[in-house]
Amino acid sequence: MEILSSFGNWCSGLSFGHGAGYGMSGWMPFHFGGILQLLVIGLIIYFTVRLFRRPDTGVRSDTSLDILKKRYASGEIDESIYTRMKDELR
């Protein structure tokens, strides 16, 4: 429970009515400090994930060797043509 109480006291000075004895805390049905905390933590997590995520480049294009392997596997070309073309590509 110490974690929850320290989480609740984390930004006690930044909300509308904490500690000052005035503000909107008397009539508001929820706690703005907690919402502010969740917003800040959520933004930190969001931007951290976006920073380390690798961008999706879309459809991966096949290399010429991949196309040659597919053609050999499907039976379009025989083994002698496959080895000759593979040697030429390298």
Contacts in CASP RR format, 6 or more apart in sequence:
PFRMAT RR
TARGET T0000
AUTHOR 0000-0000-0000
METHOD contacts of the structure
MODEL  1
MEILSSFGNWCSGLSFGHGAGYGMSGWMPFHFGGILQLLVIGLIIYFTVR
LFRRPDTGVRSDTSLDILKKRYASGEIDESIYTRMKDELR
7 37 0 8 1.000
8 34 0 8 1.000
8 37 0 8 1.000
10 37 0 8 1.000
11 33 0 8 1.000
11 34 0 8 1.000
11 36 0 8 1.000
11 37 0 8 1.000
11 40 0 8 1.000
12 18 0 8 1.000
12 19 0 8 1.000
12 33 0 8 1.000
13 19 0 8 1.000
14 33 0 8 1.000
14 36 0 8 1.000
15 25 0 8 1.000
15 31 0 8 1.000
15 32 0 8 1.000
15 33 0 8 1.000
15 34 0 8 1.000
15 36 0 8 1.000
16 23 0 8 1.000
16 24 0 8 1.000
16 25 0 8 1.000
16 28 0 8 1.000
16 32 0 8 1.000
16 33 0 8 1.000
17 23 0 8 1.000
17 24 0 8 1.000
17 25 0 8 1.000
17 32 0 8 1.000
18 25 0 8 1.000
18 33 0 8 1.000
24 32 0 8 1.000
25 31 0 8 1.000
25 32 0 8 1.000
62 70 0 8 1.000
64 89 0 8 1.000
65 86 0 8 1.000
65 89 0 8 1.000
68 77 0 8 1.000
68 82 0 8 1.000
68 85 0 8 1.000
68 86 0 8 1.000
68 89 0 8 1.000
71 77 0 8 1.000
71 82 0 8 1.000
72 79 0 8 1.000
72 82 0 8 1.000
77 85 0 8 1.000
END
